[in-house]
Amino acid sequence: MTHAKSSKGIIGLGALGRAIDTFIPDSTTSPAAVLFTVKAFDLESAIKSEANAWPLHLPFITLCNGYIWPIIERLKPILGSRPVRVGMTTIGSTLKENGSVEIYAKDTTTSWGLWGSQQEKIPPSAAELKLLGLFPNGTWHDDIRPLIRQKWIINVVINSLGAAHRLQRNGLLASHRQEAEGLLDEATSLAELLWPDVPWPENQKQDLSKKLWQVVDATSGNENSMAKDVRLTRHTESDFLAGVALKYDGFAKLKTIHKKITLS
């Protein structure tokens, strides 16, 4: 598969990739890192296609949604000594009919950092930190996993419900509150299996419901990306969200909503 890319080191020029592009100066000719903004199901092929195209000192940074750790583990032999970062962003964007990108998320943040013990000896370079500083509220994390886990849990709920019920905007999730809380409980339990060695920051687990509804409120007027994918009959990322539950016993609610999405 061929993945659109820019000379600024952005792989995947969909809505998110083009939004990221707006923060990086057009004068950039020597990227500080390679940013992967593709869908989770395209990440492996994207990294494989780019592994030999960039100098080894440039970090590969993925901003994909979903549980992507198995992909990164499989690609260790290809990535070798290259710095690898896992990141997240709350940049919300959509492609308009004229090809331009509209950025609409409030309180935008972008973060990336170290994702495992084998990466602990590869700290960020000055150039990488400068790149991160170009984004609103850009933050480096020595261990990004607690933040990624929280985002994964919330995305499981919001994206799955939005896609399954074909909600036109996130604000409509309020009418599915009981179902959302049930999915949140299961997603939290599943996350404990997926990240067994990652401690919970103080009150993070207890505050997940509060955080969920804060995100819903902040994005109430937006159609989430997976709901849009279902509406346009495109491949979704549900395999990397609620669909992860298929590999484990229990989690009936997650499995049911994943099936509803994949059969849409």
C-alpha positions as CSV (number, residue, x, y, z in Angstrom):
1,M,0.0,0.0,0.0
2,T,1.3,3.5,-0.8
3,H,0.9,6.1,1.9
4,A,0.9,9.8,1.0
5,K,3.7,11.7,2.6
6,S,5.3,15.1,2.8
7,S,8.8,16.4,2.9
8,K,8.1,17.5,6.5
9,G,8.2,13.9,7.6
10,I,4.4,13.3,7.8
11,I,3.2,9.9,6.7
12,G,-0.5,9.9,5.9
13,L,-2.0,13.1,4.6
14,G,-5.6,12.6,5.6
15,A,-7.4,15.1,7.8
16,L,-5.1,14.6,10.8
17,G,-1.9,14.6,8.7
18,R,-2.9,17.8,7.0
19,A,-3.8,19.4,10.3
20,I,-0.4,18.4,11.7
21,D,1.2,19.9,8.5
22,T,-0.3,23.3,9.4
23,F,1.8,23.5,12.6
24,I,5.1,22.7,10.8
25,P,6.8,25.7,8.9
26,D,6.7,25.3,5.1
27,S,10.4,26.1,5.2
28,T,11.1,22.8,6.9
29,T,13.4,20.7,4.7
30,S,15.1,18.5,7.3
31,P,12.4,16.8,9.5
32,A,13.2,16.3,13.2
33,A,11.1,13.1,13.2
34,V,8.7,11.0,11.1
35,L,5.1,11.4,12.2
36,F,2.7,8.5,11.3
37,T,-0.9,9.8,11.1
38,V,-2.4,6.8,9.3
39,K,-5.2,4.7,10.6
40,A,-4.2,1.9,13.0
41,F,-4.9,-0.8,10.4
42,D,-2.5,0.9,8.0
43,L,0.3,1.5,10.6
44,E,2.3,-1.7,10.0
45,S,2.4,-1.4,6.2
46,A,3.2,2.3,6.5
47,I,6.2,1.7,8.8
48,K,7.5,-1.1,6.7
49,S,7.3,1.1,3.6
50,E,9.2,3.9,5.3
51,A,11.7,2.0,7.4
52,N,14.6,2.5,5.0
53,A,13.6,5.9,3.7
54,W,14.8,8.0,6.6
55,P,18.0,8.4,8.5
56,L,18.2,6.1,11.5
57,H,18.5,8.9,14.0
58,L,15.1,10.2,13.2
59,P,12.4,9.0,15.6
60,F,9.3,7.3,14.3
61,I,6.3,8.7,16.1
62,T,2.9,7.2,15.7
63,L,-0.2,9.3,16.6
64,C,-2.6,6.4,15.7
65,N,-5.7,5.6,17.7
66,G,-6.1,2.1,19.2
67,Y,-4.1,-0.6,20.9
68,I,-1.1,-0.8,18.6
69,W,1.5,-2.4,20.9
70,P,1.5,-5.8,19.1
71,I,2.3,-4.0,15.9
72,I,5.3,-2.2,17.4
73,E,6.5,-5.5,18.9
74,R,6.3,-7.3,15.6
75,L,8.3,-4.5,13.9
76,K,11.2,-4.5,16.3
77,P,13.5,-6.3,13.9
78,I,12.7,-3.8,11.2
79,L,13.0,-0.7,13.5
80,G,16.2,-1.9,15.1
81,S,18.0,0.8,17.0
82,R,15.7,3.6,15.7
83,P,14.0,5.7,18.3
84,V,10.3,4.9,18.5
85,R,7.7,7.0,20.2
86,V,4.0,6.5,20.8
87,G,1.9,9.7,20.9
88,M,-1.6,11.1,21.0
89,T,-3.2,14.3,20.0
90,T,-6.6,15.9,20.5
91,I,-6.4,17.9,17.3
92,G,-9.8,17.5,15.6
93,S,-9.9,18.1,11.9
94,T,-11.9,17.4,8.8
95,L,-11.3,17.6,5.1
96,K,-13.5,20.1,3.3
97,E,-14.9,19.6,-0.2
98,N,-12.3,22.0,-1.6
99,G,-9.4,19.9,-0.2
100,S,-8.6,22.3,2.7
101,V,-8.5,21.1,6.3
102,E,-10.6,22.5,9.1
103,I,-9.3,22.2,12.7
104,Y,-12.1,22.4,15.2
105,A,-11.0,20.8,18.5
106,K,-10.9,22.9,21.7
107,D,-8.1,22.7,24.2
108,T,-5.8,20.9,21.7
109,T,-2.9,18.9,23.1
110,T,-0.2,16.8,21.5
111,S,2.0,14.4,23.5
112,W,4.4,11.6,22.8
113,G,7.1,9.8,24.7
114,L,8.8,6.6,25.7
115,W,6.6,3.5,25.5
116,G,8.7,0.7,27.1
117,S,11.9,-0.3,28.8
118,Q,13.8,-0.9,25.6
119,Q,13.3,2.8,24.7
120,E,14.5,4.3,28.0
121,K,18.0,4.9,26.7
122,I,16.9,6.9,23.7
123,P,15.9,10.3,25.1
124,P,14.5,13.1,22.9
125,S,16.9,15.2,20.9
126,A,16.8,19.0,21.0
127,A,15.3,18.9,17.4
128,E,12.6,16.5,18.5
129,L,11.6,18.7,21.4
130,K,11.6,21.7,19.2
131,L,9.2,19.9,16.9
132,L,6.9,19.0,19.8
133,G,7.0,22.6,20.9
134,L,5.4,23.7,17.6
135,F,2.1,22.1,18.7
136,P,-0.3,23.7,21.2
137,N,0.4,22.2,24.6
138,G,3.1,19.9,23.2
139,T,4.3,17.7,26.0
140,W,7.1,15.1,26.3
141,H,6.5,12.1,28.6
142,D,9.2,9.7,30.0
143,D,6.4,7.1,30.1
144,I,3.5,7.8,27.8
145,R,1.7,4.6,28.6
146,P,-0.7,5.8,31.4
147,L,-1.9,8.7,29.1
148,I,-2.2,6.4,26.1
149,R,-4.2,3.9,28.1
150,Q,-6.6,6.6,29.3
151,K,-7.1,7.8,25.8
152,W,-7.7,4.3,24.6
153,I,-10.4,3.7,27.2
154,I,-12.2,6.9,26.3
155,N,-11.9,6.3,22.6
156,V,-13.3,2.8,23.0
157,V,-16.5,4.2,24.5
158,I,-16.9,7.3,22.3
159,N,-15.9,5.9,19.0
160,S,-17.7,2.6,19.5
161,L,-21.0,4.1,20.5
162,G,-20.8,6.8,17.9
163,A,-20.1,4.2,15.2
164,A,-22.6,1.6,16.4
165,H,-25.5,4.1,16.7
166,R,-24.3,6.2,13.7
167,L,-24.5,9.4,15.8
168,Q,-24.2,12.6,13.9
169,R,-22.3,14.3,16.7
170,N,-20.7,13.3,20.0
171,G,-23.2,15.3,22.1
172,L,-25.8,12.7,21.3
173,L,-23.9,10.2,23.4
174,A,-25.7,11.7,26.4
175,S,-28.8,9.8,25.4
176,H,-26.8,6.6,25.7
177,R,-25.3,7.3,29.1
178,Q,-26.0,4.0,30.8
179,E,-24.6,2.0,27.8
180,A,-21.5,4.3,27.8
181,E,-20.8,3.7,31.5
182,G,-21.2,-0.1,31.0
183,L,-18.6,0.1,28.1
184,L,-16.4,2.3,30.2
185,D,-16.3,-0.3,33.0
186,E,-15.4,-3.1,30.6
187,A,-12.8,-1.1,28.7
188,T,-11.1,-0.2,32.1
189,S,-11.0,-3.8,33.1
190,L,-9.6,-4.8,29.7
191,A,-7.0,-2.0,29.8
192,E,-5.7,-3.6,33.0
193,L,-5.0,-6.8,31.1
194,L,-3.5,-5.0,28.2
195,W,-1.1,-2.8,30.3
196,P,-0.6,-5.1,33.4
197,D,2.7,-3.5,34.4
198,V,1.6,0.2,34.1
199,P,0.7,1.9,37.3
200,W,-2.4,4.2,37.5
201,P,-1.6,7.8,38.3
202,E,-3.4,9.1,41.4
203,N,-7.2,9.2,40.8
204,Q,-6.9,8.4,37.1
205,K,-9.0,5.3,37.3
206,Q,-11.6,6.9,39.6
207,D,-11.8,10.0,37.3
208,L,-12.4,8.1,34.0
209,S,-16.1,8.7,34.0
210,K,-15.6,12.4,34.6
211,K,-12.9,12.6,31.9
212,L,-15.2,10.7,29.5
213,W,-18.0,13.2,29.8
214,Q,-15.6,16.1,29.7
215,V,-14.4,14.9,26.3
216,V,-18.0,14.4,25.1
217,D,-18.9,17.9,26.2
218,A,-15.7,19.4,24.6
219,T,-16.5,17.7,21.2
220,S,-20.3,17.7,21.4
221,G,-20.7,19.3,18.0
222,N,-18.3,17.0,16.2
223,E,-18.9,13.7,14.4
224,N,-16.3,11.3,15.6
225,S,-14.0,9.7,13.0
226,M,-15.3,6.1,13.4
227,A,-18.9,7.2,13.1
228,K,-17.9,9.0,9.9
229,D,-16.2,5.8,8.6
230,V,-19.3,3.8,9.2
231,R,-21.5,6.4,7.5
232,L,-19.2,6.4,4.5
233,T,-18.9,2.5,4.6
234,R,-15.1,2.7,5.2
235,H,-12.9,0.4,7.2
236,T,-13.0,1.2,10.9
237,E,-10.4,1.0,13.7
238,S,-12.8,-1.1,15.8
239,D,-10.3,-4.1,15.7
240,F,-7.9,-1.9,17.7
241,L,-10.6,-0.6,20.1
242,A,-13.6,-2.6,21.3
243,G,-12.5,-5.5,19.0
244,V,-9.4,-6.2,21.2
245,A,-11.8,-7.8,23.6
246,L,-12.3,-10.8,21.2
247,K,-9.0,-12.2,22.4
248,Y,-10.2,-12.5,26.0
249,D,-12.9,-14.2,28.0
250,G,-15.8,-12.0,29.1
251,F,-16.3,-8.4,28.0
252,A,-19.7,-9.2,26.5
253,K,-20.6,-5.5,26.0
254,L,-17.4,-4.7,24.1
255,K,-17.8,-7.8,21.9
256,T,-21.4,-7.0,21.1
257,I,-20.8,-3.4,20.1
258,H,-17.8,-4.4,18.0
259,K,-19.9,-6.9,16.2
260,K,-22.6,-4.3,15.6
261,I,-19.9,-2.0,14.1
262,T,-18.3,-4.6,11.8
263,L,-21.7,-5.7,10.6
264,S,-22.9,-2.2,9.8
